[in-house]
């Protein structure tokens, strides 16, 4: 998977990871892939749930590596 933009929101508490992810996706071209790295535990559920509600596609299940959470979304 080719990542077009990586967004690091570690250190941000909810709802900011959701807000920043949606803002980034709005500025991307259709078909581009956004990687989001977060560490807020609530993000594991909130980020993919809210972003998909706004019409974006989750490319694969969220990954947890230590405290870090990784998400991949398709813009468009």
Secondary structure, DSSP 8 states (H G I E B T S, - for coil): ---SEEEE-TT--TTHHHHHHHHHHHTS-TT-EEEEEE--TTHHHHHHHHHHHTT-EE-S--EEETTEEEEEEE--
